[in-house]
Amino acid sequence: MVARNVLFTFLSSAGASALSLLTIPVYLHLIGTARFGVLAFVWLIVGYFGLFILGLDKAITNLLAQHRHDPVAARSLFHTALLLNLLTSAAGGLVMYLVGYQLLVRTIGVGNGMRGEFLAAMPWIAASVPLATTTALLTGALEAYERFTSLAYVQFAGTVLFQAVPILVAWQIGPQLTWVVPAAILSRAASSLWMLALLVRIMRLDRRIAVARRWVRPLLSYGGAISITGLVSPILTSLDRLLIGAVLGASAISFYVVPYNLITAVQLVPGSLLRVLFPRLSVAGRAAADTVSTEATLGLAAVLAPLITCGILLANPFFRVWLGAEFAREAFGVPQILLAGAWINCLAWVPVTLLQAQGRPGLVARLHVIELAPFVALVWVGVRYAGLDGAAVATSLRVCVDGVLLFWVSGLGMSVAPPLLWPTLLVAGALAVSLGLAGLSAAHLLLGLLLAGGAFAWSGRQVCTAPAGGTAPLSRFLASVRARGGVGAAPGMAEPPTP
């Protein structure tokens, strides 16, 4: 069941990401670069307002998983969490309605021609805040019941609606935000209703509302701990786009956010696998957890090294074919630099998971708080003096420093640094070749083939080569993921069956 859940989660997320990328040229054609940039910025701000959920989505997953075999307690817990979410997210929606227009208009400099349609769409944008948090809560409840397969279907279908319906509206009615934004939000509401229908059947919910005060404290206590970490992370991950909009304007956001979103899809690899690894690290002893985390890091590196090396080398011709020569010229340098940062960032998911599973999530939060002020200054200087490339360098530098610090404080640094030196040099070489030898010159092709061949060779060695009497790192990692009882799990800690 673990392997199936990972597979469906990965395929759903990958399919949704691919669909989102495929619709970008259609969006750009129908609504234009400026409107697309504004729309991307709107969803960015709405995502940040999702903090008003106060970590209840994670809290409901944790607590409901413990009480899911008690139908009365489960229904009471769910109703209480839903009520708390509606109260907090309604406050977030009200704040968005009151200050969102001025915040967005002043930040990205929306032109006078779009201000009227933007103002008309503000009630819908405000309503999207409680809708987004409620969707997250319903997702957390389904995960508590381990209905990953059903959730994968719902989320992929929701992405299809979220992408297709606004395009149809822009094509048939008009490209104005007045129409496109409501179409997107109503599409998202349809998938939320589908999730609710699934929970009604799974939990046997009826019209009786069973809110209980005894659940308020554990929900808010657990959710509050998650919120502290979640408060800083969105700032770190969105600050580059915020400052690009403020300094360079809405149109420039498109040339950054498109490659950024494409590269973010690479995180599906560590994200899907480490969701399965987390409970195994939670029950493992420190020595076993460190061993599995080291193997996981090298296993992920074996998958990612050729993917990222080839991605850097092919980024410019890919964007030239996909979105045209003008877009590739304006965005040149951004995807290559961001991909180089993604190499360390994806591997850093392992020490983050290890620290949180072993009861030390505060270390992650403190590191992010420490990084915030220097990152603000770095991004501002980068955007101010080097434009989009400066923002990409600042972002990649931040995630690289963050990754190194996470490996260090988790105690994994000394065990993974020597074997990761060679693929890291290959990624750096690919970046130098891609930026220094633009186009498809003979030198670019020759060096690119050598670097790509080196990445595949290193990856193959991780897959096929093993120490005497042992197994290859990737094989050991996959075996730990497939293990039913978990690495180092105590008796009786095997995965509970799905009811």
PANULUM-116992 format. One line per field, with one value per residue (C-alpha): x, y, z; residue number from 1; residue in one letter. Coordinates in Angstrom, 3 decimals, decimal comma, padded with zeros to 6 digits. Last residue first. Layout:
<recs>
X: c(X|...)
Y: c(Y|...)
Z: c(Z|...)
k: c(NUM|...)
r: c(a|...)
</recs>
This chain:
<recs>
X: c(-010,635|-007,121|-004,816|-002,387|001,289|003,533|004,323|003,306|006,877|009,172|010,221|013,927|013,208|009,507|007,132|006,061|009,446|008,994|010,604|013,543|014,067|014,059|016,830|018,934|018,613|019,595|022,662|023,860|023,713|026,115|028,611|031,418|030,221|027,687|027,734|024,602|022,365|025,002|027,318|024,537|024,030|027,722|027,718|024,538|026,074|029,359|027,516|025,561|028,812|030,580|027,561|027,267|030,963|030,618|027,312|028,413|031,755|029,993|027,642|024,001|023,198|024,760|028,264|028,952|025,540|024,951|028,617|028,956|025,677|026,630|029,965|028,227|025,935|028,946|030,829|027,824|027,745|031,406|031,187|028,088|030,066|032,334|029,600|027,094|028,574|030,159|027,014|024,459|024,642|021,269|022,866|025,336|022,948|020,537|023,305|024,439|020,860|020,150|023,349|022,303|018,703|019,901|022,411|019,739|017,316|019,919|021,211|017,659|016,818|020,012|019,243|015,817|017,226|020,948|021,243|017,896|016,834|020,085|020,295|016,717|017,233|020,345|018,801|015,703|017,884|020,070|016,930|015,244|018,131|018,036|014,283|014,774|017,441|015,245|012,329|014,469|015,961|012,493|011,492|013,680|011,504|013,307|010,779|011,225|015,016|015,050|012,496|014,483|017,705|016,142|014,434|017,932|018,524|015,865|017,367|020,909|020,043|017,291|019,954|021,474|017,981|017,350|020,513|019,668|016,013|016,854|019,802|017,765|014,237|014,106|015,800|013,694|010,519|011,542|012,626|009,340|007,431|008,139|010,829|012,919|012,141|013,605|016,593|017,490|016,920|018,760|022,070|020,446|017,868|020,543|022,429|019,195|017,860|021,270|021,927|018,331|017,814|021,235|021,020|017,742|019,406|022,430|020,197|017,995|021,045|022,241|018,758|018,537|021,826|020,949|017,566|019,187|021,674|018,998|016,526|013,654|010,007|009,838|012,263|009,757|006,888|008,810|009,991|006,593|006,167|009,856|009,256|006,585|008,325|011,799|010,627|007,858|010,520|011,418|008,052|009,496|011,673|008,670|007,126|010,331|010,710|007,216|007,529|010,561|009,577|005,996|007,075|008,673|005,258|004,030|006,701|010,507|010,945|007,721|006,916|010,476|010,396|007,340|008,704|011,965|010,108|007,989|009,985|011,521|008,258|006,361|008,863|008,631|005,078|004,948|007,496|005,535|002,293|003,308|003,714|000,407|-001,352|-000,363|-001,533|-004,574|-005,866|-004,940|-006,704|-009,866|-010,578|-012,055|-014,484|-016,535|-018,411|-020,798|-023,035|-025,772|-026,598|-024,797|-021,207|-020,558|-016,787|-015,906|-019,128|-019,243|-015,477|-015,804|-018,562|-016,347|-013,541|-015,932|-017,158|-013,542|-013,042|-016,009|-014,798|-011,546|-013,526|-015,544|-012,275|-010,830|-014,000|-014,289|-010,701|-011,093|-014,272|-013,421|-009,784|-010,600|-009,648|-013,142|-016,295|-015,573|-011,784|-011,243|-014,062|-012,653|-009,209|-010,701|-012,431|-009,378|-006,753|-008,786|-010,954|-007,951|-006,342|-009,464|-009,438|-005,844|-006,706|-009,754|-007,989|-004,993|-007,263|-009,022|-005,659|-004,306|-007,204|-004,938|-007,730|-005,583|-004,786|-008,493|-008,667|-005,613|-007,124|-010,353|-008,316|-006,366|-009,608|-010,996|-007,890|-008,185|-011,918|-011,441|-008,883|-010,646|-013,482|-011,110|-010,111|-013,784|-014,590|-011,522|-012,532|-014,303|-011,241|-009,008|-011,397|-011,228|-007,480|-006,628|-006,480|-004,887|-001,855|-001,120|002,053|003,237|003,218|000,888|-001,885|-001,511|-001,455|-004,065|-006,490|-005,742|-006,265|-009,952|-010,849|-007,716|-008,307|-011,877|-010,687|-008,195|-010,886|-013,062|-010,049|-009,859|-013,565|-013,985|-010,911|-012,121|-015,479|-013,855|-011,536|-014,473|-016,514|-013,593|-012,859|-016,505|-016,774|-013,599|-014,661|-017,980|-016,440|-013,673|-011,375|-010,227|-008,974|-005,184|-005,327|-007,737|-005,190|-002,246|-004,176|-006,370|-003,281|-001,622|-004,632|-005,121|-001,729|-003,092|-005,513|-004,843|-001,473|-003,421|-002,991|000,372|-001,323|-003,714|-000,699|000,909|-002,426|-002,737|000,856|000,231|-002,911|-001,007|001,714|-000,880|-002,630|000,634|001,726|-001,528|-004,970|-005,482|-001,968|-000,259|-002,950|-002,553|001,240|000,829|-001,617|001,074|002,847|-000,274|-000,984|002,544|002,237|-001,104|000,276|003,339|001,219|-001,198|001,587|003,595|000,664|-000,467|002,987|003,619|000,256|000,874|004,309|002,896|000,000)
Y: c(000,984|001,319|-001,022|000,348|000,613|-001,545|-000,260|-003,443|-004,385|-001,370|000,111|000,323|000,966|000,674|-002,215|-002,601|-002,095|-000,599|002,717|000,950|-001,197|001,897|003,391|000,238|-000,046|003,610|003,186|-000,014|-003,192|-004,820|-007,684|-005,622|-002,086|-001,617|-000,448|-000,654|002,266|004,623|003,763|004,411|007,881|008,658|007,496|009,436|012,613|012,070|011,504|014,731|016,616|015,122|015,650|019,262|019,875|018,621|020,353|023,701|023,524|022,753|025,696|025,200|028,582|030,274|029,218|030,929|030,520|026,890|025,903|027,449|025,932|022,499|022,759|023,607|020,589|018,360|019,724|018,864|015,371|014,848|016,281|014,283|011,157|013,175|015,374|012,649|011,157|014,341|016,406|014,047|015,388|017,126|020,493|020,152|018,822|021,636|024,259|023,047|023,050|026,565|027,870|026,281|027,489|031,071|031,045|029,769|032,518|035,286|034,060|033,866|037,373|038,737|037,026|038,666|042,157|042,525|045,767|046,207|042,575|041,350|044,110|043,449|039,682|039,905|042,319|040,172|037,050|038,526|039,303|035,911|033,474|033,558|032,918|029,992|028,464|028,859|027,080|024,122|023,779|023,921|020,782|018,632|015,627|012,916|013,099|016,854|016,681|013,715|015,276|018,519|016,495|014,686|017,696|019,185|016,971|018,893|022,266|021,273|020,458|023,094|025,792|024,698|024,568|028,169|029,355|027,578|028,612|032,320|032,653|033,526|034,649|037,635|035,724|032,592|034,713|036,443|033,215|031,406|029,783|026,051|025,934|028,783|027,628|024,194|025,638|027,699|024,998|022,148|022,312|023,123|020,352|017,843|018,468|018,563|015,217|013,532|014,392|014,025|010,261|009,337|012,298|010,945|007,614|009,331|011,362|008,377|006,273|008,984|009,298|005,522|005,496|008,549|007,057|003,745|005,533|007,764|004,978|004,553|005,318|008,788|007,858|005,317|007,797|010,333|007,983|007,799|011,573|011,545|009,758|012,049|015,263|014,187|013,582|016,193|018,799|018,776|020,483|023,622|023,935|024,518|026,954|029,006|028,870|030,426|032,716|034,600|035,765|036,221|038,431|040,903|041,923|042,901|045,492|045,558|046,787|045,806|042,795|041,502|042,159|039,961|037,274|036,988|037,096|034,061|031,119|032,909|034,602|031,324|029,627|032,221|031,686|027,961|027,166|029,050|027,705|024,073|024,706|026,563|023,667|021,277|023,631|024,854|021,336|020,048|023,005|023,033|019,299|019,291|022,061|019,659|020,441|017,646|019,004|016,551|016,725|013,490|012,316|008,640|009,203|007,635|008,635|012,227|012,413|011,561|014,157|016,774|016,000|016,411|019,715|020,904|019,897|022,053|024,999|025,066|025,500|028,289|030,039|029,774|031,039|033,882|035,009|034,804|036,862|040,153|039,429|040,447|038,034|037,866|035,802|032,742|032,516|033,949|031,753|028,655|029,421|030,031|026,603|024,642|025,360|025,089|022,337|020,186|020,953|019,796|016,554|016,003|016,783|014,521|011,544|011,853|012,162|008,934|007,157|008,832|007,696|007,178|007,990|010,794|011,815|012,389|014,664|016,642|017,182|018,440|020,919|022,103|022,612|024,595|026,779|027,494|028,248|030,497|032,539|032,317|034,482|037,473|036,934|036,690|039,935|041,542|040,696|044,009|045,886|044,016|044,761|048,467|048,483|046,828|049,876|052,004|049,717|047,424|048,591|045,350|046,332|049,325|047,479|044,279|045,853|048,501|045,879|043,350|045,681|045,346|042,266|040,367|041,215|039,944|036,727|036,158|036,684|034,193|031,858|031,941|031,319|028,757|026,858|026,713|025,381|022,735|021,645|021,215|019,314|016,964|016,268|015,526|013,229|011,376|011,034|009,454|007,240|005,816|004,020|007,396|008,538|008,544|009,399|012,218|013,768|013,927|014,717|017,265|019,004|019,186|020,974|023,000|024,673|028,116|028,068|031,800|030,925|030,431|034,176|033,291|031,211|034,064|036,338|033,939|033,348|037,108|037,378|034,715|036,593|039,875|038,246|036,625|039,975|041,635|038,823|038,634|037,168|034,730|034,146|034,090|031,767|029,392|029,411|028,613|025,737|023,117|024,121|023,695|020,346|019,131|020,225|018,442|015,290|015,368|015,859|013,079|010,745|011,354|010,864|007,780|006,214|007,074|005,649|002,487|002,001|002,382|000,000)
Z: c(007,017|005,573|007,419|009,994|008,923|011,070|014,559|016,363|017,118|017,081|013,803|013,033|009,432|008,712|009,202|005,644|004,023|000,553|001,491|003,171|000,089|-002,081|000,052|000,052|-003,740|-004,176|-001,964|-003,724|-001,698|000,719|000,996|-000,435|-001,052|-003,820|-007,420|-009,559|-008,636|-007,267|-010,166|-012,625|-011,151|-011,473|-015,095|-015,884|-014,462|-016,328|-019,588|-019,066|-018,437|-021,458|-023,709|-022,582|-023,194|-026,757|-027,476|-026,058|-027,894|-031,170|-030,691|-029,704|-028,210|-025,226|-024,258|-020,935|-019,324|-020,302|-019,930|-016,459|-015,270|-016,597|-014,790|-011,507|-011,926|-012,698|-009,667|-007,471|-008,988|-007,942|-004,406|-003,410|-002,417|-000,066|001,497|002,403|005,600|006,961|006,473|007,985|011,548|011,344|012,170|009,267|006,650|007,490|007,324|003,886|002,610|003,880|002,306|-001,000|-000,650|-000,079|-002,936|-005,301|-004,329|-004,514|-007,884|-009,290|-008,060|-009,600|-012,902|-012,937|-012,542|-011,851|-009,858|-008,115|-008,314|-006,748|-004,147|-003,035|-003,101|-000,914|001,587|002,047|002,231|004,987|007,051|006,581|007,068|010,883|010,858|008,485|010,703|013,764|012,084|011,019|014,495|016,045|014,171|016,466|017,357|015,385|012,558|012,210|012,094|009,700|007,364|007,175|006,743|003,736|002,116|001,773|-001,282|-003,181|-002,209|-003,135|-006,759|-006,840|-006,578|-009,889|-011,373|-010,301|-012,054|-015,323|-015,253|-014,720|-017,087|-020,152|-019,188|-021,574|-024,422|-023,957|-023,961|-027,193|-028,898|-028,368|-025,529|-025,914|-028,600|-027,166|-023,638|-024,398|-026,280|-023,181|-020,566|-022,332|-020,449|-017,105|-017,490|-018,493|-015,250|-013,227|-014,450|-014,544|-010,862|-009,598|-009,573|-008,178|-005,772|-004,438|-003,677|-002,134|000,184|001,019|001,884|004,272|005,737|006,242|008,140|010,236|011,160|012,132|014,412|015,972|016,612|014,187|014,995|013,448|010,649|009,395|009,673|007,517|004,744|003,032|002,776|001,869|-001,414|-002,849|-001,803|-002,919|-006,509|-006,645|-005,905|-009,602|-010,230|-008,607|-011,715|-013,945|-011,477|-011,387|-015,169|-015,532|-012,489|-013,768|-017,259|-016,041|-013,139|-015,551|-016,880|-013,412|-012,689|-012,294|-008,707|-006,908|-009,083|-008,870|-005,128|-004,624|-006,950|-004,970|-001,646|-002,457|-001,087|001,908|002,819|002,442|004,824|007,613|008,812|008,079|010,774|013,401|011,940|012,557|016,274|016,316|014,613|017,386|020,126|018,170|017,518|020,980|022,671|020,566|020,726|024,252|023,265|021,167|017,938|016,926|014,160|013,194|009,491|008,705|008,404|007,791|008,105|004,737|002,943|004,194|003,699|000,016|-000,445|001,223|-001,203|-004,152|-002,725|-002,578|-006,227|-007,270|-005,165|-007,159|-010,359|-008,751|-007,884|-011,400|-013,090|-010,578|-011,449|-015,247|-015,517|-013,790|-014,590|-018,157|-020,934|-022,479|-022,828|-025,031|-024,930|-021,447|-020,110|-021,809|-020,383|-016,922|-017,125|-018,316|-015,652|-012,443|-013,965|-014,888|-011,534|-009,737|-011,719|-010,592|-006,986|-006,955|-008,540|-006,215|-003,192|-004,121|-004,310|-001,187|000,982|003,965|006,451|007,873|004,306|003,686|006,735|005,611|002,163|003,747|005,806|002,753|000,819|003,750|003,744|000,017|000,185|003,202|001,187|-002,207|-000,916|-000,764|-004,410|-005,368|-003,552|-005,254|-008,843|-009,443|-008,166|-010,617|-013,473|-012,666|-012,041|-015,344|-017,632|-014,919|-014,877|-011,937|-010,198|-008,619|-004,944|-005,067|-006,871|-004,830|-001,400|-002,245|-003,508|-000,773|002,195|003,091|001,047|002,083|005,739|005,427|003,778|006,584|009,218|007,359|007,415|011,211|011,803|009,027|010,193|013,781|012,583|010,379|013,172|015,549|012,968|012,234|015,891|016,657|013,636|014,627|018,268|017,280|014,584|016,840|014,369|013,005|016,404|015,948|012,233|013,130|015,458|013,030|009,856|011,656|013,044|009,629|008,126|011,305|010,868|011,646|008,672|008,477|006,952|003,723|003,297|001,751|-000,912|-001,666|-002,155|-004,655|-006,380|-006,927|-008,186|-010,821|-011,910|-012,141|-014,238|-016,500|-016,900|-017,981|-020,318|-022,256|-021,510|-024,408|-025,733|-022,337|-020,993|-023,930|-023,563|-019,832|-020,377|-020,899|-017,691|-015,569|-017,211|-016,465|-012,840|-012,449|-014,042|-011,798|-008,689|-009,630|-010,721|-007,541|-005,186|-007,093|-006,959|-003,316|-002,291|-004,312|-002,775|000,729|000,000)
k: c(499|498|497|496|495|494|493|492|491|490|489|488|487|486|485|484|483|482|481|480|479|478|477|476|475|474|473|472|471|470|469|468|467|466|465|464|463|462|461|460|459|458|457|456|455|454|453|452|451|450|449|448|447|446|445|444|443|442|441|440|439|438|437|436|435|434|433|432|431|430|429|428|427|426|425|424|423|422|421|420|419|418|417|416|415|414|413|412|411|410|409|408|407|406|405|404|403|402|401|400|399|398|397|396|395|394|393|392|391|390|389|388|387|386|385|384|383|382|381|380|379|378|377|376|375|374|373|372|371|370|369|368|367|366|365|364|363|362|361|360|359|358|357|356|355|354|353|352|351|350|349|348|347|346|345|344|343|342|341|340|339|338|337|336|335|334|333|332|331|330|329|328|327|326|325|324|323|322|321|320|319|318|317|316|315|314|313|312|311|310|309|308|307|306|305|304|303|302|301|300|299|298|297|296|295|294|293|292|291|290|289|288|287|286|285|284|283|282|281|280|279|278|277|276|275|274|273|272|271|270|269|268|267|266|265|264|263|262|261|260|259|258|257|256|255|254|253|252|251|250|249|248|247|246|245|244|243|242|241|240|239|238|237|236|235|234|233|232|231|230|229|228|227|226|225|224|223|222|221|220|219|218|217|216|215|214|213|212|211|210|209|208|207|206|205|204|203|202|201|200|199|198|197|196|195|194|193|192|191|190|189|188|187|186|185|184|183|182|181|180|179|178|177|176|175|174|173|172|171|170|169|168|167|166|165|164|163|162|161|160|159|158|157|156|155|154|153|152|151|150|149|148|147|146|145|144|143|142|141|140|139|138|137|136|135|134|133|132|131|130|129|128|127|126|125|124|123|122|121|120|119|118|117|116|115|114|113|112|111|110|109|108|107|106|105|104|103|102|101|100|99|98|97|96|95|94|93|92|91|90|89|88|87|86|85|84|83|82|81|80|79|78|77|76|75|74|73|72|71|70|69|68|67|66|65|64|63|62|61|60|59|58|57|56|55|54|53|52|51|50|49|48|47|46|45|44|43|42|41|40|39|38|37|36|35|34|33|32|31|30|29|28|27|26|25|24|23|22|21|20|19|18|17|16|15|14|13|12|11|10|9|8|7|6|5|4|3|2|1)
r: c(p|t|p|p|e|a|m|g|p|a|a|g|v|g|g|r|a|r|v|s|a|l|f|r|s|l|p|a|t|g|g|a|p|a|t|c|v|q|r|g|s|w|a|f|a|g|g|a|l|l|l|g|l|l|l|h|a|a|s|l|g|a|l|g|l|s|v|a|l|a|g|a|v|l|l|t|p|w|l|l|p|p|a|v|s|m|g|l|g|s|v|w|f|l|l|v|g|d|v|c|v|r|l|s|t|a|v|a|a|g|d|l|g|a|y|r|v|g|v|w|v|l|a|v|f|p|a|l|e|i|v|h|l|r|a|v|l|g|p|r|g|q|a|q|l|l|t|v|p|v|w|a|l|c|n|i|w|a|g|a|l|l|i|q|p|v|g|f|a|e|r|a|f|e|a|g|l|w|v|r|f|f|p|n|a|l|l|i|g|c|t|i|l|p|a|l|v|a|a|l|g|l|t|a|e|t|s|v|t|d|a|a|a|r|g|a|v|s|l|r|p|f|l|v|r|l|l|s|g|p|v|l|q|v|a|t|i|l|n|y|p|v|v|y|f|s|i|a|s|a|g|l|v|a|g|i|l|l|r|d|l|s|t|l|i|p|s|v|l|g|t|i|s|i|a|g|g|y|s|l|l|p|r|v|w|r|r|a|v|a|i|r|r|d|l|r|m|i|r|v|l|l|a|l|m|w|l|s|s|a|a|r|s|l|i|a|a|p|v|v|w|t|l|q|p|g|i|q|w|a|v|l|i|p|v|a|q|f|l|v|t|g|a|f|q|v|y|a|l|s|t|f|r|e|y|a|e|l|a|g|t|l|l|a|t|t|t|a|l|p|v|s|a|a|i|w|p|m|a|a|l|f|e|g|r|m|g|n|g|v|g|i|t|r|v|l|l|q|y|g|v|l|y|m|v|l|g|g|a|a|s|t|l|l|n|l|l|l|a|t|h|f|l|s|r|a|a|v|p|d|h|r|h|q|a|l|l|n|t|i|a|k|d|l|g|l|i|f|l|g|f|y|g|v|i|l|w|v|f|a|l|v|g|f|r|a|t|g|i|l|h|l|y|v|p|i|t|l|l|s|l|a|s|a|g|a|s|s|l|f|t|f|l|v|n|r|a|v|m)
</recs>
